[in-house]
Amino acid sequence: MAVKLRLRRLGRKKRPFYRLVAADSRSPRDGRFIEEIGYYNPLTHPATVELNEERAMYWLGVGAIPTKTVKNILSRKGLILKMDLQKKGLSEDKIQEELKKWEVLQLERMRRLEAEQTQKKAGEAAKEEAAAPEAPQAEEPESPKAEKTEAPKTEERETPKAEETETPAETESVETETEASKDQDTEAEAEKKEE
């Protein structure tokens, strides 16, 4: 009988909660198990792991094979390192010394990760602040209120020169041409409707 250390899923839909169990490899995932050795809740930040280390070490010692996920969980708790050191035949004092070194390295790693996350958040906030002033500037010329408040340009205020001004006779001829073209358009549309 091959024993595996694996997760047994509990919890409702989309709210998983797992129990770490020692089970026969032939039994189903959520089926029979030999012993419960802890639990794992991935929904909390950081994930919550409660483990009976003595029983986990026993099962690893008698040859139980952890699944990939359980092996990662046990590694984070330091049990895989402890098991490897015991297999090498080191004394308890040496094992405790190595575990303390490992814990210090893990704490440094966590601090480094937290510092990186805070720097990343600060960088994102700076990018948002830099992008925020650009957006209102782009919107101002498009708004109708901004156009109304702007003063007309001096070029537009200049009076046209005498040569460029049209005489009243010329303006009347232009107006009659536009009226004639409108009349022709309406007559063409009327003919199309009759057809």
N, C-alpha and C positions, 0 to 999 in steps of 0.2 A: 504494500500500500504506500503510494507516494503522497506525502503531506506537502501542502502548499500554504504559504502565508499569503492571504489575499484579502481584497475588500468585499464586503457584503453590503449591497446597496439597500438603504432604507430611506424614508422621507417621501414626501409627496411629489407630484409631477413638477419638474423644473426646480425643485428644492432638495437636492441630494444631500444625504447624510450617510456616512459609511462606517461600518464596524470592521475592524481588523480581526480576522479570524484565522485559525489553523484548521484547514479542511482537507478531506480526501480530494485528490485532483480529479476524480471521476464524478464527484457530486456537482450539481448545478451551482451557479454563482450565488443565488440567494437561497440555496437549499441547506441540506444538513452540514453541520460543521462540528469539529471536535471541541474547540475551545475559543472563546472570545478573549483577545489580548489587548484591545483598545478601541478607540474610535477616531474618526477623521472627519472634520467639517470644513469643506472647501469654500463655503460661502462667507466666512468671516475673513477679515483682512488684518493680519496674516492668517492663513489657515490654521485652525485649531487641531492639535494632535494630542491625544491623551493615550499613553501607552504603558502597559505593565512590562517594564524593561526586563525584569527577572524571567518572566514566562517567554518573552520574545527571544531572549538569549538561550533559554532552554530549547525552544523549537529550532533555532538556528544550529544549536549544538548537536541535535539528534538528526540533522540532515534535511529539515524542511526547506523548501525552495521558495523564496519570496518572488512575487510577481514584480514586474518593472516598477509599477507605482509604489508598491509596498517597500521595495528596495530603496527608492528615492526617499520615502518617508523615514525609514530606518537610518539612512545615511545622514539626513538632516538632524536626527536625534543623536548621532554618533555611535549607534549600535554596530553598524557594519565595521567601522574602524576598530571598535573594541573587540569584535569577534576575530578580526584579522590579527590583531596583536596577541590575542589568546592562542590562536593557532600557531603563531611563531614561537610560543613558549616563553614569553616575557613574564616577569614577576608582576604582582599586583601594583607595586610601587611604580614600576616603569610604565605600566598601562595607565595609571592615574596621572602620571606626569605628562604622558603623550596626549591624553584626553584634555588636560588643562591647556596645553599648547594649542590644540585643535579649537577649543572654545574661544581662546583669545583671537585666533585667526578668523573665526566665524563672526565675532563681535566687530572686528575691524572691517570685515567684508560688508556687514550690515550698515555700519556707519558710512562707508564709502558709497554704497548704493543709495542711502538716504540723501547724502550730499549731492550726488549726481541728479537725483530726482528733483531736489530743490533748485539746483542750477537750471535744469531743464524747464521747470515751471517758471522761473524768473525770466529765462530767455523767451518763452512763449508769451509771457505778460508784456515784455518789452516789445516784441513784434506786434502784438495787438495794439499797444499804445502808439507805436509808430504808424500803424495802418489806420488807426482811428482818426487822426487829424487830416489825413489825405481824403478820406471819404466825404466829410462835410465841404471841403473846398471844391470837390468835383461836383457836388450837388448844388452849390450856390448859384452858378451861372444858369443852370437849367430851371431854377424856380422862377415863376412869373413875378413874384414880389421883387426879386433882385433886379429884373429887367426894368421894372417901373421906376425904381429908385435911382437907377443909373442916369447920370446927366448925359444929354446928347453930346456927341463929339463936336469939336469946333469946326471940323471940315463940313459937317452937315449944316451948321449955322450960317456958313458963308453965303452971301447972296450971289446968285449967278450973274455972270457978266452980261452986258447988254447984247453981245453977239449971240450968246447961247439962249437967250429968252425967246420964247415963241410969241408970235403976234396973236391977237385974239382970232384973227381969221384962220390962222393955221390950226389952232386948237379946235375950232368949230369943224374944220374939215376932218380932223382926226376922229372927233366924236361921231360925225355922220358916217364915216367909214366903219367904225365899230358897230354902230346901230344897223347898218346895211348887212354886215356879215352875220349879225345875230338873226336878222329877219330871214336870211337865206338858210341858216341852220334850222330854224324852226319850220320853214316850208319843206325842207328835205325830210325832216322827221315826220311831218304830217303825211307826206307821200308814202313813206315806208309803212306807216300805220294803216293806210288805206289798202295797200297791197295785201 
